[in-house]
Amino acid sequence: MPSDASMRRKVPAVHAQSVEDRALHTRRIVSVYQALSKSGAHLLAPVLGSAPPKQWAHYPDDDAIDTRRRFQWYYHSHSPADRPNAIEHGHFHVFARTDARRALINPRAEATFLKRLDSEDSEAKTRHLLAIGLSPVGVPISLFTVNRWVTGDQLLSSESSLQLLQSMTLDTGHKLIDRLISSLVHLYRPQVRSLFQRRDRALFARARRGDATLDDESVEVLSEIQIDLDRVIASAGRRAPRP
């Protein structure tokens, strides 16, 4: 049986983010909104059509699933009463399917993660990774993580979640949404890592106190940050070299 050290060596490190990498993903996000501006369309038009979203409904109905069947997402909205302090229009939930990038997952580490939470693995075929809140005009304004009961999917440790998210490629047929989601998680890589780590710390703290964890419906959002894409894009423009 391979040692823990040898198993860890099989998992590629998530490298520090370079200036060039940030610039690439910033340009890709800008290109999404340039395309929308030219067509006069809303980001969500391909999945919502011209009607306002119905609360709790999934858009698309059966999720947007990548052609390689490794990753998927859906969009939905909560009622104001359910999330009274939220300013978002709705949010994307992003998932990895359980057969996606298996080499990136250390089974022993995940077993230890669940043991610390005094929990067993879910039988779901998908792993929830991240939620992305959108403003009414279709611009991301927040990133957050949720407890396992919220979507009923498997929950992985912070390191495995980040490894999967950074390996993600999307081709669901919704080109602009796919590009936005993929580039956003790369652009905000340090923040996403921090979100996952804060999520795990919150869960571990509850487990140490003997509180219910993954199935406690009183605990929905485990970590969240607000983001300002305009500021990031403007900052990237100031750093860009002159032609």
C-alpha angles and dihedrals in degrees: 000000000000118000123247089251094054091048091052091051090060091062112081115229120249099241126220114272116260128212089243092053092051091047092051094052093042089056091048092053092047089051090057093058093040089057091047091049092052093051095038089231133140118239091241097045094102092059103028100036113198096318126092113253120267111237113261094004117131119238111232096027095231096030128259103277124195115244089242087053092230102112138022144172143192135193127224144155133228126218117261089242091056095052104019097173097045119114096188127111090218140302147245120240111208122203142181117214115235092248092055120111095338091175089067093061122083104207093200093052091050092048089052090048092054092043090056087054092046088235140126126229120269120244091223118126094224137061119218111228113168146343123222120201119213133203120232089264091056102257121134111250104166145023121206146162127225137206118263096253091061094075100007093232131130116282120215130196119270095259095049091044091053093045091053094044093050091049092051122126120179130204105156097142092261096100102181096043090047091051093048095049094044095048094042094058090050095045092052096039097131091048092047091051089052091048092054093047092049089049092054093046090052091051094046091049091054091048092051090053090051092246123146111264128179097023099039104120091196088070113064112147113042101180134001142174132189116231133201111206093179090060093047092049092047091049091050089052092053091051095047113110118247115254 
